[in-house]
């Protein structure tokens, strides 16, 4: 493989060793670090001399970063080739690849950072100008809005700065500003004319209303005079009618009083009759209630006596049942004790009979008999 050398625009060499030397370096512990340190020193030295504020400097920094990235890719490729060819040395090669990947990637980002920072600042500056251009929007108001609204829009546009502050957007800002002012000033003329016409129409309408008011007042005065004359005539007529009505009302009131007096006398007489009948009904109802209460008391007394007697009989029966149950339980216990005693005696006799045939004092013979099951009711677990 031929030597690989990468030159920057200013002539500083960012070079990698021969492939054979790279193989040796990859195999050595941390051997690739020296190569990377040389690359870092050369790249940083060259980057330091470049200015990201100039177009030429930015282009050179981008080119230098690309060359660092190429060196990283070449080291990675060489490492992969060595890995395939020399599997026994794969750990050292991979370690070198990792060092190259991390450090050269960091170097690449470090070299390009001034350009990246400039691009971010440039984008922010451009967006700021674009946002400011939105102040010249032609839709903030129309000729149909009131003049005060249009004047406020014009004032805001006129207050917008002019000149070099816009930088490369200066001509665009000036053109849009002029266009917006022309448009809104024309809208203001239309709106003011409309307001003047509206004011004139209001003045004419007020004059017409004033004339109508005066005509109405004259008509109302004439009508009031006619009304007063009619009212006086009506008052005379009503006075005559009232005199007749008062006379008729007095006659009717006298007749009504006579009828009311008779009705009151009849009502009082009927009230006394109703009162006497009510008293009689109350007396009869009281006698009936007293008799009903007496009968109910007698029935309640009889029922309470019957319930008391039933409770006494139930208690006596429970006592008889308790005594009978105690006698039965005692007899059953006594019978069980007798049965257990007889059973025990029978078992004892059977065991004694099983042992009776054995030689007294010969414990081995007794043990064999027990093991062989020759003694009833005795079991030996082996």
Number of C-alpha atoms within 10 A of each C-alpha: 6 8 10 13 12 15 12 18 12 10 9 13 15 21 18 20 14 13 17 12 11 21 21 12 20 26 23 15 13 14 18 23 16 11 15 21 13 14 20 20 13 16 24 16 12 21 22 10 10 17 16 21 11 10 9 12 16 20 16 21 27 21 16 24 24 15 19 24 18 15 22 24 17 15 23 19 13 18 26 16 13 20 19 11 11 13 10 11 16 18 14 20 31 18 19 25 22 14 17 24 17 12 17 24 17 13 23 24 16 16 24 21 16 19 20 16 12 14 14 12 12 12 12 12 13 16 12 12 18 14 11 14 18 11 17 23 13 15 8 14 20 18 18 12 14 17 21 12 14 23 16 12 20 21 12 11 18 14 9 13 12 13 11 10 10 19 12 11 16 15 14 12 24 17 13 18 21 14 15 22 19 13 16 22 17 15 21 24 14 18 20 17 13 16 14 12 12 12 12 12 12 12 12 12 12 12 12 11 12 12 12 11 12 11 12 12 12 11 11 12 12 11 11 12 11 11 12 11 11 11 12 11 11 11 12 11 11 13 11 10 11 13 11 11 13 11 11 11 13 11 11 11 12 11 11 12 11 10 11 12 11 11 12 11 11 11 12 11 11 11 12 11 11 11 11 11 11 11 11 11 11 12 11 10 12 12 11 11 12 11 12 11 12 11 12 12 12 11 11 12 12 11 12 12 11 11 12 11 12 12 12 11 12 12 12 12 11 12 12 11 12 12 11 11 12 11 12 12 12 11 12 12 12 12 12 12 12 12 12 12 11 12 12 12 12 12 13 14 13 15 16 13 13 19 17 11 9 13 11 10 8 9 11 10 13 19 12 11 16 18 15 11 14 15 18 16 12 12 12 9 4 4
